[in-house]
Amino acid sequence: MSLIPASLRSFSWGVIALIFALVGFGLVVLYSAAGGNLKPWALSQGVHFIVFIVFALMLSRVPERLWKAGAFPAFAAVLALLLAVELLGAVGGGSRRWLDLGIIRLQPSELMKLTIILAVARFYDMLPAGEIRGVNALWPPAVLIGFPFLLVLTQPDLGTATMIAAGGITVVFLAGVPIRLFVSAAAMFAAALPIAWSQMHDYQRNRVLVFLDPESDPLGTGYHITQSKIAIGSGGIFGKGFLNGTQSHLDYLPEGHTDFVFATMAEEWGLVGGVLIIAGFLLLCRWGLRVAAKAPTRFGRLAAAGLTTTIFFYVAINLMMVMGLAPVVGIPLPLISFGGTAMLTVLMCIGILMSIERDGKTSRSGFA
């Protein structure tokens, strides 16, 4: 008989240890980015993490059937919050993205990254298998994804809107919708690109143009990317050493504690540090895909796969952005970058994944 209670043994301790390792490394980087001080970033980040990881562990105890039952109501509630942002939202930095609730500033678009996946997964869970190859398998998810995508795009927040669309489309793809329907939808999207380009803000168009020609404006729009690549390249294989970064400490690297924290890390820890972070996230995604593969229900498989790809998109887009392989769209590196929003979203994803994993184990043991 084990001395450890079954409720504690059921947690995915290996994944929890991996999360602590990633966040711990991030705190070290934030400590260095502040010139060797816990304030203003590392201490606050650590406190946020403790609160959020407890919340994620609480989510892991929620049965999968409740996620399934609550998928559409949660989507409708978050969509209503997005509409409220348009009418009553607080403006900051030229964007209208938050609802000021007095004690916190809520950003509903972050919650939509989760609820769009649960809602689309729930739709395909309800769809009869015989209709998966028809048009009816495509247009309802297109509406589900399209409304929040357009609302977030008008805030404007291109990065979050892209994440919402990517997460939802991934679930559509994994559900088994025929490729020909995707090709038709992609052709319609390509035809609408000129209209989308005309509706983009000047700074958004400049980011795309700088991505296509990084050397066109190295001291203006391309300054972030130029300094980021200098920081990453100057780190070499083993880096300049802890607290010895120059690009970040001398303020050449903008946003070195948020969106470009990977460049701050790579300057001091080099290629070795970068490989460790990437390996950590790959292990996290591998665990998520295993949860999806072993989930006993269609909803569980689609939701788990969608949540895992959301984590993957966070990491992939941020790394491509800081290396100049994608336009700068304001996506932070989750669990590493300073800021509670992305950390909360990713930890909620992990909490729901743990919930699906726990239900899968219970189901399998029930048949044994």
C-alpha positions, 0 to 999 in steps of 0.5 A: 500500500502506498503512503501517497494518497491516490489523488496526489499520485494521479497528477502528471508529476513528470509534466509538472516538473518540466513546467517548473524547469521551464519557468525556473529558467525563465525566471533566471533570464528575467532576473538577468534582464533586470540587471541582476534584480528580482524586480520588476519582473522575476518576482512578479512572474514567480508569484503569478506562476504559483497562483496559475499552477494551482489553478491549472491543477484545479482544472485537471480535476474537472471531468472531461464530460464537463468540458464537453458540456460547457464548450458551447456555453463557454464559447458564447460567453467569451464571444459576448465578452469580445463584443463588450470589448468593442463597446466598453473596452479599455484602450492601451497602446493604441489597441482596445483589447481589455475589459477593466473589471476593477481588480483585473484587466481581462483580455477575452481574446486569450480565453478565446484561444481555448474556447474555440478549440473546445467548441470546434471539437464539440461540433465534430463530436456531435457531427454524424460520421457520414457527414464529415466529408460534406460541406456541412462539416466545414461552414459551421466551424468557419462561422465559429472561427470567423466571428472571433477572428474578425473581432480580435483583428479589429482590436487590432491584435493580428497575433492573437487573431492568427492564433485563434484561427490556427487553433480552430483550423487545426481541429478542423483538419484533425477531424478528418475534413477532406483536403479538397474542402481545405483547398477551396477554403484556401483559394477563397482566403487567397482571393480575399488577401488584397482586401485584407491588406487594404484593411491592415494598419500601416504598422502591420503592413510595415511589419510584413514588408520588413519581414520580406526585406529585413534590411530595408529599415534597420533603424526603424521598423526593422530595428527589433529584428535586427537587434534580436538577430545580433543578440542571438548570433553574438551568444555563440554556442555557450553564450556570454555568460550569466548577467553578461549580456550587452544587447539587453543590458545596454537597452539595444534589444527592445522588449527583451523581457517579453516578446524577445526574451529568447534573444536575451536568453540566447545572448547569455546562454548561447545555442546550448540554452536555446536547445534546452528550451526548445527540447523542453517544449518539444517534450511538453508537446509530445506529452500532449499528443500522447494524451490525444492519442490515448483519449477514449472519446472523439471530443477528448482526442480533438480537444487534446490535439488542439490544445497541444497545437496551441502551445506549439503555435505559441512557441513556434511563432515566437521563435520564428519571429525573434529569428526573423523567419516570421513577421513580428506579431506580438506573440510571447514565449510562454512560461518564459516571457514576462507577463501573466496572460500567455502563462495563464493561457498555456497553464489552462491548456495543460490543466485541461490536458491533464483532465483528459489524461486522467479521464482516459486512465480512469476509463481504461482501468474501468475496462481492465 
